[in-house]
Amino acid sequence: MQTFFQVWPILWMSLQVSGFAVLISSLIGLPLGVWMGLSQFRGKPLIVSLIHTGMALPPVVVGLLLYLLLSRSGPLGSLGWLFSSQAMILAQIMLDLPFVIGITMIAVASVPAELQWQLRSLGATPNQARWEIVREARAGILLAVATAFGRSLSEVGAVWLVGGNIEGQTRVLTTAIVLETGKGNFAIALSLGAILLIVALTINLCIVRFQRRVLP
């Protein structure tokens, strides 16, 4: 069995990569999702279709694309990010962003349109009315963040390709599970899987608790 001191760097890297990816995805995706949910324009159906397609992106395809971009001969090779945590975060952002935008957009669009007109008739400014709509959709917005975190924490294909699964540097729980399974160390793989499930459960319980506080 792996000791705590062997597992801790893997767990910390998983939390670090997933945490940064979800944070950046939320900072970009939540405003875009709110804007998409509140706006009507000619090209919206096409953009919505692209967002939905992004939700179904195979992680290995994202990993391969980033690998080619970040390799020495690629256009972003000068960054030196290949086989680094930065590349892993970038891969997870590409996978998380469609979920954050799409779920937020649906949550905001699901708020009855009559609410905005009622608020305007009561003297609310357009910005105040939009903010109230966002508050009504906050449960769905929290769901978007939780879904993105689950996607990040369970990702293996893309982070393996661009991170390299280097021990002590880019190894995360999911890639460690695959590695130990390939070596026939099923007890270790199951233990790492249990840790992954505990982490996911703990984070989701925190999100649910926060959701209960912010919802009436």
KAZIWO-V416165 format. One record per residue. N is the residue number from 1. PHI is phi as a letter, one per 30 degrees, with the letter a starting at -180 (none if undefined). OMEGA is omega in radians with two decimals (999 if undefined). D_CENTER is the distance of its C-alpha to the mean C-alpha in whole Angstrom. Layout:
# KAZIWO-V416165
n: [N | N]
phi: [PHI | PHI]
omega: [OMEGA | OMEGA]
d_center: [D_CENTER | D_CENTER]
This chain:
# KAZIWO-V416165
n: [1 | 2 | 3 | 4 | 5 | 6 | 7 | 8 | 9 | 10 | 11 | 12 | 13 | 14 | 15 | 16 | 17 | 18 | 19 | 20 | 21 | 22 | 23 | 24 | 25 | 26 | 27 | 28 | 29 | 30 | 31 | 32 | 33 | 34 | 35 | 36 | 37 | 38 | 39 | 40 | 41 | 42 | 43 | 44 | 45 | 46 | 47 | 48 | 49 | 50 | 51 | 52 | 53 | 54 | 55 | 56 | 57 | 58 | 59 | 60 | 61 | 62 | 63 | 64 | 65 | 66 | 67 | 68 | 69 | 70 | 71 | 72 | 73 | 74 | 75 | 76 | 77 | 78 | 79 | 80 | 81 | 82 | 83 | 84 | 85 | 86 | 87 | 88 | 89 | 90 | 91 | 92 | 93 | 94 | 95 | 96 | 97 | 98 | 99 | 100 | 101 | 102 | 103 | 104 | 105 | 106 | 107 | 108 | 109 | 110 | 111 | 112 | 113 | 114 | 115 | 116 | 117 | 118 | 119 | 120 | 121 | 122 | 123 | 124 | 125 | 126 | 127 | 128 | 129 | 130 | 131 | 132 | 133 | 134 | 135 | 136 | 137 | 138 | 139 | 140 | 141 | 142 | 143 | 144 | 145 | 146 | 147 | 148 | 149 | 150 | 151 | 152 | 153 | 154 | 155 | 156 | 157 | 158 | 159 | 160 | 161 | 162 | 163 | 164 | 165 | 166 | 167 | 168 | 169 | 170 | 171 | 172 | 173 | 174 | 175 | 176 | 177 | 178 | 179 | 180 | 181 | 182 | 183 | 184 | 185 | 186 | 187 | 188 | 189 | 190 | 191 | 192 | 193 | 194 | 195 | 196 | 197 | 198 | 199 | 200 | 201 | 202 | 203 | 204 | 205 | 206 | 207 | 208 | 209 | 210 | 211 | 212 | 213 | 214 | 215 | 216]
phi: [none | d | d | e | d | d | d | e | e | d | d | d | d | d | d | d | d | d | d | d | d | d | d | d | d | d | d | d | d | d | d | d | d | d | d | d | d | c | c | b | a | d | d | d | e | d | d | d | d | d | d | d | d | d | d | c | d | d | e | d | d | d | d | d | d | d | e | d | d | c | d | e | d | d | d | c | d | d | d | i | c | d | i | b | d | d | d | d | d | d | d | d | d | d | d | d | e | e | d | d | d | d | d | d | e | d | d | d | d | d | d | e | d | d | d | d | d | d | d | d | d | d | j | d | d | e | d | d | d | d | d | d | d | d | d | d | c | d | d | d | d | d | d | d | d | d | d | d | d | d | d | d | d | c | d | b | d | d | d | d | d | c | c | i | h | d | d | i | b | b | d | c | e | d | d | d | d | d | d | d | d | d | d | i | d | d | d | d | d | d | d | d | d | d | d | d | d | d | d | d | d | d | d | d | d | d | d | d | d | d | d | d | d | d | c | d]
omega: [3.09 | 3.12 | 3.11 | -3.08 | 3.05 | -3.08 | -3.04 | 3.11 | 3.12 | 3.12 | -3.13 | 3.10 | 3.11 | -3.13 | -3.12 | -3.11 | -3.12 | -3.13 | 3.13 | -3.13 | -3.13 | 3.13 | -3.13 | 3.11 | 3.14 | -3.14 | 3.12 | -2.96 | -3.10 | 3.08 | 3.12 | 3.12 | 3.09 | 3.14 | 3.12 | -3.12 | -3.09 | -3.00 | 3.01 | 3.14 | -2.97 | -3.06 | -3.06 | 3.13 | 3.12 | -3.14 | 3.10 | 3.11 | 3.11 | 3.11 | 3.13 | 3.07 | 3.11 | 3.10 | -3.10 | -3.13 | 3.05 | -3.12 | -3.12 | 3.10 | 3.07 | 3.12 | 3.13 | 3.13 | 3.14 | 3.10 | -3.13 | -3.14 | -3.03 | 3.12 | -3.07 | -3.14 | -3.11 | -3.10 | 3.14 | -3.10 | -3.11 | 3.12 | -3.12 | -3.06 | -3.08 | -3.08 | 3.10 | 3.11 | 3.11 | 3.12 | 3.12 | 3.10 | 3.13 | 3.11 | -3.13 | 3.05 | -3.14 | 3.13 | -3.08 | -2.97 | 3.12 | 3.12 | -3.14 | -3.13 | -3.03 | -3.11 | 3.08 | 3.12 | -3.13 | -3.13 | -3.13 | -3.13 | -3.12 | 3.08 | -3.10 | -3.12 | -3.12 | -3.10 | -3.12 | -3.13 | 3.09 | 3.13 | 3.12 | -3.14 | 3.11 | 3.06 | 3.13 | 3.06 | 3.10 | 3.14 | 3.10 | 3.12 | 3.12 | -3.14 | 3.11 | 3.09 | 3.11 | 3.11 | 3.10 | -3.08 | -2.99 | 3.09 | 3.10 | 3.12 | 3.07 | 3.08 | 3.11 | 3.14 | 3.14 | 3.12 | 3.12 | 3.14 | 3.09 | 3.10 | -3.12 | -3.04 | -3.09 | -3.07 | -3.14 | -3.00 | -3.08 | -3.09 | 3.07 | -3.09 | -3.05 | 3.14 | 3.09 | 3.12 | -3.11 | -3.09 | 3.11 | -3.10 | -3.07 | -3.14 | 3.09 | -3.04 | -3.07 | 3.13 | 3.08 | 3.11 | 3.13 | -3.13 | -3.11 | 3.08 | 3.11 | 3.12 | -3.14 | 3.13 | -3.01 | 3.12 | 3.11 | 3.13 | 3.12 | 3.11 | 3.09 | 3.08 | 3.10 | 3.10 | 3.12 | 3.13 | 3.12 | 3.11 | -3.14 | 3.14 | -3.13 | -3.12 | 3.13 | 3.06 | 3.08 | 3.13 | 3.12 | 3.12 | 3.09 | 3.13 | 3.11 | -3.14 | -3.06 | 3.12 | -3.13 | 999]
d_center: [31 | 28 | 29 | 27 | 27 | 26 | 23 | 22 | 21 | 19 | 17 | 17 | 16 | 13 | 12 | 13 | 10 | 7 | 9 | 9 | 6 | 4 | 8 | 9 | 6 | 8 | 11 | 11 | 10 | 12 | 15 | 15 | 14 | 17 | 19 | 18 | 19 | 22 | 24 | 26 | 27 | 28 | 25 | 23 | 23 | 22 | 19 | 18 | 19 | 17 | 14 | 15 | 15 | 12 | 11 | 13 | 13 | 14 | 12 | 16 | 17 | 14 | 15 | 19 | 18 | 17 | 20 | 22 | 21 | 21 | 24 | 27 | 29 | 25 | 25 | 23 | 25 | 26 | 23 | 24 | 20 | 20 | 20 | 18 | 15 | 15 | 15 | 12 | 10 | 11 | 10 | 6 | 6 | 8 | 6 | 3 | 6 | 9 | 7 | 7 | 10 | 12 | 12 | 13 | 15 | 17 | 17 | 19 | 21 | 22 | 24 | 27 | 29 | 32 | 30 | 30 | 34 | 35 | 33 | 35 | 38 | 38 | 38 | 34 | 33 | 30 | 28 | 29 | 28 | 25 | 24 | 25 | 23 | 20 | 21 | 22 | 19 | 17 | 17 | 15 | 13 | 12 | 11 | 8 | 7 | 8 | 7 | 3 | 5 | 7 | 6 | 5 | 8 | 10 | 10 | 13 | 15 | 13 | 13 | 17 | 18 | 17 | 17 | 20 | 20 | 22 | 24 | 23 | 21 | 18 | 18 | 16 | 16 | 15 | 17 | 20 | 20 | 21 | 23 | 25 | 26 | 27 | 29 | 31 | 29 | 28 | 29 | 27 | 24 | 24 | 24 | 21 | 20 | 21 | 19 | 16 | 17 | 18 | 15 | 13 | 16 | 17 | 13 | 13 | 17 | 16 | 14 | 17 | 20 | 18 | 18 | 22 | 23 | 21 | 23 | 26]
